[in-house]
Each structure stands twice: as structure tokens, then as C-alpha cells.
Amino acid sequence: MASPRWRTLAGRLVLIYAVAVIFLLGVSGFLVEQSAREALLEELEKGLTQQAVAVADLAPSSGGQEFVDAVARNIEARVTLIAADGIVTGDSLRDPETMENHAGRPEVQAARQGRIGTDRRLSATTGFSQLYVAVPAPDGSVLRLSLPENTVEDRIGALRMRMVGVVGLAAVLGVLAVALVGRRLAKPLVRLAGAAEAVAAGNLGVDVPRSSVEELDQLGRSIAAMSTELGTRLDDVEGERRTLGVVLDALPQGTLLVGTDDSVLYANRSLGALLGPIPDRLDKLVPFRIQEMVRRARQTGEVVDVDLEHGRPVRILRVIVSPFDDDRVLAVVGDITERRRLDDVRRDFVTNASHELKTPVASILASAETLQIALEKAPDRVPQFAEQIVQAARSLSRMISDLLDLSRLEGGSAEFTPVEVGAVVAEVLDVLAGLAEHRGIALVGDTTPVTVEGSAADLALAIRNLVDNAIRYTETGGEVTVRLARHGDEAVVTVADTGSGIPQRDLDRVFERFYRVDAGRSRATGGTGLGLSIVRHVAESHGGRVGVESQLGAGSTFTLRLPALPDE
């Protein structure tokens, strides 16, 4: 809606000018009129004085009324003849006998003293303000002429009309000039206002108009400078916002900012990955538990920390909700499923390790106690119990050694260098040849040179565990075959045996810690239940993998695959 005209610059200037002109016209008109009135009255007084002086010399000593009537017929003024004692002897308007003594009138007193007397006052006879001029006559009487002051009104009126006409024309021309100047000033102001509005709306490339008025031009330059500075600051803010967005999107935790009206102000990518598509309002967000947490944090003003389950398969999410002072709320969502799993694995590991360690320790204690008794009552049984203690101690030593190896592998502290796997396999076969021969098992090796990036000690540990397991679970007369070959970009180590094999239901679990297909047989052969878990850790730490194929009664084949270096 357009603004009223009086609110525009031109309208304000015209209005102020009009008020000022009216005030000045009134004051100046009053002053001019008073000055003109005084000038006319002085002129009138001067004329009456000249007439009175000329007529006074002709005043008779008697027959005053006749003289007054004769003079009054020749001049327009009222004529009064006053004797030396103040008695009116003749008057052109009233009967002298009805008039009071005039000795006390100011103009008469001055004339009786030989001077020309004048006065202005309201006349009781005419009812108007009169101008009186009195002059002394030769015989001592006083001749007084008077005219009403309103005789100058006709001339004053004519002057007033001319003055109003001239001043009115000047005022109209002045108003037009002011309106024109106001419009000329308003146009650049309107353009500057439009430029300022465009800058405020975000159009920082607007062309700010120049003006011939220095002050307006300075304002335009200020707006242009403000636009440039605002653009620079907005660019900085936008850069910081993008940086913050990249940082928040890179975080594994989901971040959600909820406004005071429950609108979703911000959500990073991780939150979408954890919860799915993020709606624009809180009441559409799932899981609904987060909605409750946001409202509770807003009401209590305290941080709310809750673990909840979500999705299929179920994941465990930790949600921390923090309120702001202005009722906005920040929610941080993290996936702790893997952490919980690792905690469970660690807890199970401690439980299983404790259980596994108790068996050899209990065996050692029992054998030691029995040995003490045998020393007194059955000396011939001492070697048997001593051997049991030795076997239990060896089993305990192997378990501790495997636990240390497993802990070291999980720490990932090994340094990698190029390793020729064929040499590692040959060394392992040399070490275990005696065990195979002792058990009556044929140990066969078939290798080709393949180089990988890794730890020679760790690779030897993994291959030794695979070959050792194969020997221990193969019956006398069986065969264990170890092969190394290059398949594409991989070094493939296979360890095949002709043992009893592994049931299909156990194939997915044989690489777990302390898992045994046949616990009794494993302990009898000296197994700790950690060998295959160590193999899996070595394979994963080298960027490879390990697998198994088996059939009951037909043996098992374990395959270790490692990334191979290019052939030189």
C-alpha cells in the first residue's frame, strides 16, 4: 500500500514550507500593516496639522459656531473651536452647549501652552478611535481638527490585498519549487532505498546509483561498501558452514539439531545411515524413543543419555540429547553394536581363558599332591605322576604362549617387510617333520616362490598352527600335504589332511577362540583351542583371509590367501 503524500520527502518539504510561509506571511503582514497604518496616520496627522495651522489664524474672537461651520464645509475633518478657558464655542458635529469643558484634554492643554497638540483616543461622540490635532489661535483660543482613524482603513485594505496577492503568488511559486526540489531529491533516495532493500534481500550484486548531491552520493557509497563487506562476511560464514558440514558429515556419530518448534534444523549423513531417511519434523522421526528423549531434555534442561535397539538386524544405539537455553535440542546418535560385541567377546574370552587355565593348573596341583603321597607309599608310581605334571605344565605353557601371541596380534605392532612365503613354509615343515614322523604321518610339501608384504614370524606362526593341527587330528598312516602356489594376485597356502574331518555345523565356528569340535580329543592331543583363532588374526592383519573345507571321515583342507607382491 502506497504511503500518504505527506509522509514522502516532497510532501514533508511542501508541508513544512507551507506552514512556514503561512506563519511568516501572518507575522510579516501584521508588521507591514502596522507600519503602513502608522505611516498613514502620521501622514494624516501632518495634513491635519497643516490645515489646523492655516485655519487657526482666521479664527474670530466671537461667532465661533459660524466659523466652525464654514471651515467644516471646506475640509473633511471635524472642527472644534475651544475658548481659552476650555469651553467649546463651536463644533461641526455637536451642539457646543451639550459638550463638557475640554480644558483637560491633552491636545488642548498642549495648544494652550503655545504648542501643537496631538492625541489618539476613543471619541465619546463618534464611538471610534479619533486622531486629534489642536493649534493655538491668535486670540488665545484653540482650534482642533479631528478625523477617525478608520479613514485609513480603505488604503490599508487595498495595500493588504496587493500584499496578499504578491505574497500568495510567491508562496505558490515557492511551494512548486520546493515540491520540484523534493521530487528531485526523493528520486535518488528512492533508488538508494531500493538498493538497500535488494542488499537486505541478499542481492549483493545490485548496482548502487550515484547522485549529484554529495550527501546522497556518500550514502550510496556507504551502501555499496556495506554490500561488499556483507558479501565477504557471508562468503566467510558460508565457508565455515560448509567446513562444519564436512566435519559433521565425516563424524561416525549421527547429529540431529531440533528447533524450538520441533522442526529438524540439521541432520548429518551419519544420522541418515543409522536411522534411515530423516523427516523434516521431530514427530515423524523413528525410533519414537528419541522423540521422548528430546522432549524430556527440553522440559528438564538436563542431558539425557539412553541406549536403545533399532532396525533389523538389531543395532544398539547410544543417544545423548543436550538442550540449549533457547529450547533447541542437539541429539548425538552413535552405533555401539560392535563395541557391545567386542565387550561380549572380551568377557567370554576372559571367562573361557580362566576356565581353560584352570584345567592344567588343577591337573598340576592334583598330580603334585598325588606325587607327595606316592613318595611315601608308592615310590614306583612317582615317574608316572611326575610325567603328568610335566604334560600339564607343557599344556599350560602352550596356552599362555598362544594367549600372548593372540594379544600381540590384536595389538598390530608387527613391522611388515617383503617375505618369501616358500621359505617360511619350508622352515615350518622342517620344524614339524619330527612330530609327523613320531606319529607315523607322511608330511608332504609342494611350494613355488611367492613374495608377500608381511611379518615372517607371524606368517610362520599361522602356517605352523595349520600344519600342527593337521598332524594332531590325522590318524597314524595318514598324510598331510602343504602346498604354496600363486593364483593371480594372491599367494595361496593349502594344508590338507586325511584325518577325521569336521562336521558341517562346526565349520563356521572353528576359528573362534577356545572352540573345539571334540574337546576331549583336543586336550588329549595338547591343543589349546586358540590355534585357528591365531591363524585368522594373522590372515586379517595381512589383508588376507582363511577358509576351510571338510568332510567327515575324509579329512579337511584349510586355505590361507594373502595378497602377493608383483613378480620381479
BELSUL-V983943 format. One record per residue. RES is the residue in one letter. PHI is phi in degrees with one decimal (NA if undefined). OMEGA is omega in radians with two decimals (999 if undefined). Layout:
RES,PHI,OMEGA ; RES,PHI,OMEGA
This chain:
M,NA,-3.09 ; A,-69.2,3.13 ; S,-76.2,3.04 ; P,-57.5,-3.07 ; R,-59.4,-3.09 ; W,-70.5,3.12 ; R,-90.7,3.10 ; T,-78.6,3.14 ; L,-61.7,3.13 ; A,-61.4,3.13 ; G,-62.9,3.12 ; R,-63.3,3.13 ; L,-61.0,3.13 ; V,-62.5,-3.12 ; L,-63.1,3.13 ; I,-63.8,3.13 ; Y,-63.2,-3.12 ; A,-63.0,3.11 ; V,-62.4,-3.14 ; A,-64.0,-3.13 ; V,-64.4,3.14 ; I,-61.0,-3.14 ; F,-64.5,-3.12 ; L,-65.1,3.10 ; L,-61.7,-3.13 ; G,-63.3,-3.12 ; V,-66.7,-3.10 ; S,-66.0,3.11 ; G,-62.1,3.11 ; F,-62.7,-3.12 ; L,-66.2,3.14 ; V,-64.7,-3.13 ; E,-64.2,3.12 ; Q,-64.7,3.13 ; S,-64.2,3.12 ; A,-63.7,3.14 ; R,-61.7,-3.13 ; E,-63.2,-3.14 ; A,-63.6,3.13 ; L,-66.8,3.13 ; L,-65.9,3.08 ; E,-63.6,3.10 ; E,-64.4,3.12 ; L,-64.0,3.12 ; E,-62.5,3.13 ; K,-63.5,3.13 ; G,-65.9,3.11 ; L,-62.5,-3.13 ; T,-62.0,-3.14 ; Q,-62.0,3.13 ; Q,-65.1,-3.10 ; A,-64.7,-3.13 ; V,-64.4,-3.12 ; A,-66.6,-3.06 ; V,-82.7,-3.03 ; A,-61.6,-3.13 ; D,-65.6,-3.10 ; L,-97.1,-3.07 ; A,-64.9,-3.13 ; P,-82.5,3.10 ; S,-77.8,3.09 ; S,-144.2,-3.11 ; G,66.8,-3.05 ; G,-65.8,-3.06 ; Q,-68.3,3.14 ; E,-65.8,3.13 ; F,-61.7,-3.12 ; V,-61.9,-3.13 ; D,-64.2,-3.14 ; A,-65.0,-3.13 ; V,-67.4,-3.07 ; A,-63.9,3.13 ; R,-71.6,-3.09 ; N,-101.5,3.11 ; I,-128.7,-3.08 ; E,-86.3,-3.04 ; A,-84.2,3.01 ; R,-77.1,-3.08 ; V,-114.9,3.12 ; T,-134.0,3.11 ; L,-113.5,-3.00 ; I,-124.4,3.13 ; A,-71.1,-3.09 ; A,-61.6,-3.14 ; D,-87.9,3.07 ; G,93.3,-3.14 ; I,-80.0,-3.14 ; V,-78.0,-3.13 ; T,-101.3,3.12 ; G,-169.5,3.11 ; D,-149.8,-3.05 ; S,-79.7,-3.11 ; L,-116.7,-3.06 ; R,-129.0,3.06 ; D,-75.6,-3.09 ; P,-55.5,-3.08 ; E,-66.4,-3.14 ; T,-90.1,-3.06 ; M,-98.7,-3.11 ; E,-76.1,3.13 ; N,-67.3,-3.07 ; H,-103.2,-3.09 ; A,-64.8,-3.10 ; G,-89.7,-3.13 ; R,-72.8,-3.05 ; P,-57.7,-3.08 ; E,-69.3,3.12 ; V,-69.4,3.13 ; Q,-59.7,3.13 ; A,-64.2,-3.14 ; A,-66.3,3.13 ; R,-64.1,3.10 ; Q,-90.5,3.07 ; G,89.1,3.14 ; R,-111.6,3.04 ; I,-84.4,-3.11 ; G,-104.7,3.11 ; T,-132.3,3.08 ; D,-163.8,3.09 ; R,-129.9,3.13 ; R,-163.0,3.14 ; L,-76.1,-3.11 ; S,-90.1,3.09 ; A,-71.5,-3.10 ; T,-79.3,-3.06 ; T,-92.0,-3.08 ; G,79.9,3.12 ; F,-118.7,3.05 ; S,-71.9,-3.02 ; Q,-115.9,3.01 ; L,-105.3,-3.09 ; Y,-111.4,3.04 ; V,-130.8,-3.11 ; A,-122.3,3.13 ; V,-128.4,3.14 ; P,-76.8,3.07 ; A,-97.1,-3.11 ; P,-59.9,-3.09 ; D,-86.3,3.12 ; G,92.2,3.09 ; S,-80.2,-3.10 ; V,-125.5,3.06 ; L,-103.3,-3.11 ; R,-120.2,3.02 ; L,-111.1,3.13 ; S,-147.5,3.07 ; L,-135.6,3.06 ; P,-70.1,-3.12 ; E,-64.7,-3.11 ; N,-73.3,3.06 ; T,-69.2,3.12 ; V,-88.3,-3.05 ; E,-63.5,3.14 ; D,-61.3,3.13 ; R,-68.1,3.10 ; I,-63.7,3.14 ; G,-61.4,3.12 ; A,-61.4,3.11 ; L,-63.3,-3.14 ; R,-61.2,-3.13 ; M,-64.2,3.12 ; R,-63.5,-3.12 ; M,-65.8,3.12 ; V,-63.3,-3.14 ; G,-63.5,-3.12 ; V,-65.6,-3.11 ; V,-66.6,3.11 ; G,-61.8,3.10 ; L,-62.5,3.11 ; A,-63.3,3.14 ; A,-65.7,3.13 ; V,-61.6,3.12 ; L,-62.9,3.11 ; G,-64.1,3.12 ; V,-62.5,3.12 ; L,-62.8,3.13 ; A,-64.4,3.14 ; V,-65.3,3.12 ; A,-61.2,3.13 ; L,-64.0,3.13 ; V,-63.0,3.13 ; G,-60.2,3.12 ; R,-64.9,3.14 ; R,-66.5,3.08 ; L,-73.1,-3.06 ; A,-70.8,-3.09 ; K,-58.6,3.09 ; P,-64.5,3.09 ; L,-65.7,3.11 ; V,-63.4,3.12 ; R,-64.4,3.10 ; L,-65.1,3.10 ; A,-63.2,3.09 ; G,-63.1,3.11 ; A,-64.9,3.12 ; A,-64.2,3.11 ; E,-64.9,3.11 ; A,-63.8,3.10 ; V,-63.9,3.13 ; A,-63.0,3.13 ; A,-80.5,3.08 ; G,105.2,3.12 ; N,-85.7,-3.03 ; L,-79.7,3.12 ; G,-95.8,-3.10 ; V,-66.1,3.13 ; D,-87.1,-3.12 ; V,-78.7,-3.07 ; P,-68.6,3.06 ; R,-96.2,-3.10 ; S,-134.5,3.09 ; S,-78.4,3.09 ; V,-87.1,-3.02 ; E,-58.9,-3.12 ; E,-64.1,3.12 ; L,-68.3,3.11 ; D,-64.8,3.09 ; Q,-63.9,3.09 ; L,-62.6,3.11 ; G,-62.6,3.11 ; R,-64.1,3.11 ; S,-65.5,3.12 ; I,-64.5,3.11 ; A,-63.5,3.10 ; A,-64.0,3.11 ; M,-63.0,3.12 ; S,-62.0,3.12 ; T,-64.2,-3.14 ; E,-64.2,3.12 ; L,-64.6,3.10 ; G,-62.4,3.12 ; T,-62.1,-3.12 ; R,-67.4,3.11 ; L,-65.1,3.07 ; D,-61.9,3.11 ; D,-63.2,-3.13 ; V,-64.3,-3.14 ; E,-65.1,3.09 ; G,-62.5,3.10 ; E,-65.5,3.14 ; R,-64.8,3.11 ; R,-64.2,3.11 ; T,-60.5,3.12 ; L,-62.9,3.11 ; G,-63.1,3.11 ; V,-63.8,-3.14 ; V,-63.1,-3.12 ; L,-66.5,3.12 ; D,-67.8,3.14 ; A,-78.9,-3.13 ; L,-71.0,3.09 ; P,-71.6,3.12 ; Q,-81.7,3.05 ; G,-77.6,-3.13 ; T,-124.0,-3.11 ; L,-131.7,3.08 ; L,-114.8,-3.09 ; V,-109.6,-3.13 ; G,-77.4,-3.12 ; T,-66.4,3.13 ; D,-97.7,3.13 ; D,68.5,3.03 ; S,-82.4,3.12 ; V,-83.8,-3.10 ; L,-82.2,-3.11 ; Y,-158.1,3.03 ; A,-149.6,-3.13 ; N,-86.1,-3.06 ; R,-64.4,-3.10 ; S,-60.9,3.12 ; L,-65.8,3.09 ; G,-63.2,3.12 ; A,-67.4,-3.11 ; L,-83.6,-3.01 ; L,-110.4,-3.04 ; G,92.8,-3.12 ; P,-54.9,-3.10 ; I,-95.6,3.14 ; P,-75.9,-3.12 ; D,-89.0,3.14 ; R,-135.5,-3.08 ; L,-64.3,-3.04 ; D,-69.4,3.09 ; K,-104.2,-3.04 ; L,-82.7,3.02 ; V,-121.1,0.08 ; P,-73.3,-3.06 ; F,-66.3,-3.14 ; R,-61.2,3.12 ; I,-65.0,3.08 ; Q,-58.3,-3.14 ; E,-62.4,-3.13 ; M,-65.4,3.13 ; V,-62.2,-3.12 ; R,-66.9,-3.14 ; R,-68.5,3.11 ; A,-63.5,3.14 ; R,-66.7,-3.11 ; Q,-74.3,-3.07 ; T,-87.4,-3.08 ; G,72.7,-3.11 ; E,-119.2,3.12 ; V,-73.4,3.12 ; V,-113.7,-3.07 ; D,-127.3,-3.07 ; V,-139.2,2.97 ; D,-100.6,-3.12 ; L,-141.3,3.14 ; E,-102.1,-3.08 ; H,-155.3,2.99 ; G,84.5,3.07 ; R,-133.7,-0.03 ; P,-64.9,-3.03 ; V,-65.6,3.02 ; R,-117.6,3.13 ; I,-98.8,-3.10 ; L,-113.0,2.99 ; R,-101.7,-3.08 ; V,-114.3,3.08 ; I,-118.2,-3.07 ; V,-113.5,-3.12 ; S,-122.7,3.13 ; P,-87.7,2.97 ; F,-95.8,3.13 ; D,-67.9,-3.09 ; D,-95.2,3.08 ; D,75.8,2.93 ; R,-74.5,-3.07 ; V,-135.3,3.09 ; L,-110.3,3.10 ; A,-118.2,3.10 ; V,-115.5,-3.07 ; V,-117.8,3.12 ; G,-124.1,3.11 ; D,-90.0,-3.12 ; I,-108.9,-3.13 ; T,-58.9,-3.12 ; E,-65.5,3.11 ; R,-63.1,3.08 ; R,-61.9,3.14 ; R,-63.5,3.12 ; L,-65.6,3.07 ; D,-62.6,3.11 ; D,-64.7,3.12 ; V,-62.1,3.14 ; R,-63.9,3.12 ; R,-64.9,3.11 ; D,-63.7,-3.14 ; F,-62.6,3.13 ; V,-62.0,3.13 ; T,-62.9,-3.11 ; N,-66.2,3.13 ; A,-62.5,3.11 ; S,-61.7,-3.14 ; H,-65.1,-3.11 ; E,-67.1,3.14 ; L,-72.6,-3.13 ; K,-64.8,-3.06 ; T,-63.9,3.12 ; P,-66.8,3.12 ; V,-64.4,3.12 ; A,-64.0,3.12 ; S,-64.2,3.12 ; I,-64.0,-3.14 ; L,-62.0,-3.12 ; A,-64.2,-3.14 ; S,-64.8,3.13 ; A,-65.1,3.12 ; E,-64.4,3.13 ; T,-65.4,3.11 ; L,-61.7,3.11 ; Q,-61.3,-3.14 ; I,-69.4,-3.11 ; A,-64.0,3.13 ; L,-59.8,-3.11 ; E,-94.7,-2.96 ; K,-105.9,-3.10 ; A,-140.9,-3.11 ; P,-57.2,-3.12 ; D,-69.9,-3.14 ; R,-91.9,-3.08 ; V,-57.7,-3.13 ; P,-57.7,-3.12 ; Q,-63.8,-3.11 ; F,-70.4,3.08 ; A,-63.4,3.10 ; E,-63.1,3.11 ; Q,-63.3,3.12 ; I,-64.1,3.14 ; V,-62.1,-3.13 ; Q,-63.2,3.13 ; A,-64.2,3.12 ; A,-65.3,3.09 ; R,-62.5,3.11 ; S,-61.0,3.11 ; L,-63.7,3.14 ; S,-63.6,3.12 ; R,-63.0,-3.13 ; M,-65.7,3.12 ; I,-62.9,3.12 ; S,-61.8,3.12 ; D,-65.4,3.11 ; L,-63.1,3.10 ; L,-64.4,3.11 ; D,-62.3,-3.13 ; L,-63.7,3.11 ; S,-62.4,3.13 ; R,-64.5,-3.14 ; L,-65.0,3.12 ; E,-67.4,3.09 ; G,-74.0,3.08 ; G,62.0,-3.07 ; S,-98.2,-3.08 ; A,-72.6,3.07 ; E,-95.3,-3.09 ; F,-95.5,3.04 ; T,-140.8,3.06 ; P,-61.1,-3.09 ; V,-126.1,3.05 ; E,-86.7,-2.99 ; V,-65.4,3.14 ; G,-58.5,3.12 ; A,-66.4,3.12 ; V,-64.7,3.14 ; V,-63.7,-3.14 ; A,-62.2,3.13 ; E,-64.7,3.13 ; V,-64.6,3.14 ; L,-63.5,3.10 ; D,-63.7,-3.11 ; V,-67.6,-3.03 ; L,-95.2,-3.14 ; A,-62.5,-3.14 ; G,-64.6,3.12 ; L,-61.9,3.14 ; A,-63.9,-3.13 ; E,-65.2,3.13 ; H,-61.0,-3.11 ; R,-90.3,3.10 ; G,73.4,-3.08 ; I,-120.1,3.11 ; A,-79.9,3.13 ; L,-109.6,-3.03 ; V,-115.2,3.10 ; G,-119.5,3.12 ; D,-143.9,-3.02 ; T,-128.7,2.98 ; T,-128.4,-3.09 ; P,-64.2,3.06 ; V,-141.4,-3.11 ; T,-109.4,3.08 ; V,-129.2,3.03 ; E,-93.2,-3.10 ; G,179.8,-3.14 ; S,-106.4,-3.12 ; A,-63.0,-3.12 ; A,-65.6,-3.12 ; D,-68.0,3.12 ; L,-64.2,3.10 ; A,-63.3,3.12 ; L,-61.8,-3.12 ; A,-65.8,-3.11 ; I,-65.0,3.13 ; R,-62.3,3.12 ; N,-63.8,3.12 ; L,-63.2,-3.11 ; V,-68.2,3.14 ; D,-61.1,3.10 ; N,-60.1,-3.11 ; A,-61.3,3.13 ; I,-65.7,-3.07 ; R,-66.5,-3.08 ; Y,-102.3,3.08 ; T,-111.1,-3.13 ; E,-71.7,3.10 ; T,-57.4,-3.10 ; G,93.6,3.13 ; G,-83.0,-3.05 ; E,-141.6,3.04 ; V,-121.5,-3.09 ; T,-116.9,3.13 ; V,-116.1,-3.12 ; R,-126.9,3.04 ; L,-130.7,3.13 ; A,-147.3,3.09 ; R,-100.8,3.07 ; H,-118.8,-3.11 ; G,66.3,-3.13 ; D,-97.6,-3.08 ; E,-123.3,2.94 ; A,-95.9,-3.03 ; V,-115.8,3.08 ; V,-108.2,3.10 ; T,-118.1,3.09 ; V,-122.5,-3.09 ; A,-112.8,3.11 ; D,-129.6,3.11 ; T,-110.8,-3.08 ; G,-77.3,-3.02 ; S,-78.2,3.12 ; G,84.9,-3.08 ; I,-123.7,3.08 ; P,-61.0,-3.10 ; Q,-60.0,-3.09 ; R,-67.0,-3.09 ; D,-101.2,-3.04 ; L,-62.6,-3.08 ; D,-77.9,-3.03 ; R,-117.0,-3.03 ; V,-65.8,-3.13 ; F,-92.4,3.10 ; E,-77.7,3.13 ; R,-66.6,3.07 ; F,63.3,3.12 ; Y,-85.0,3.12 ; R,-127.8,3.06 ; V,-68.0,3.10 ; D,-129.1,-3.03 ; A,-60.5,-3.11 ; G,-62.6,-3.12 ; R,-69.2,-3.14 ; S,-62.1,3.13 ; R,-67.6,-3.13 ; A,-64.1,-3.13 ; T,-89.5,3.11 ; G,89.7,-3.14 ; G,-77.0,-3.14 ; T,-103.3,-3.07 ; G,81.6,-3.11 ; L,-114.8,-3.03 ; G,-59.7,-3.11 ; L,-70.1,3.05 ; S,-64.1,3.08 ; I,-64.2,3.11 ; V,-60.5,-3.13 ; R,-63.1,3.14 ; H,-63.4,3.11 ; V,-63.5,-3.14 ; A,-60.3,-3.11 ; E,-67.7,3.13 ; S,-66.0,3.10 ; H,-98.0,3.13 ; G,75.5,-3.12 ; G,-114.4,-3.11 ; R,-156.1,3.13 ; V,-132.7,3.14 ; G,-141.3,-3.10 ; V,-143.2,2.98 ; E,-127.0,-3.07 ; S,-153.8,3.08 ; Q,-143.6,-3.11 ; L,-56.1,3.11 ; G,82.6,-3.09 ; A,-121.6,3.09 ; G,91.4,-3.08 ; S,-134.0,3.08 ; T,-130.1,3.09 ; F,-101.4,-3.09 ; T,-122.9,3.09 ; L,-109.1,-3.10 ; R,-113.6,-3.11 ; L,-132.3,3.06 ; P,-62.9,-3.10 ; A,-97.3,3.04 ; L,-78.5,3.11 ; P,-59.9,3.10 ; D,-67.7,3.10 ; E,-76.8,999
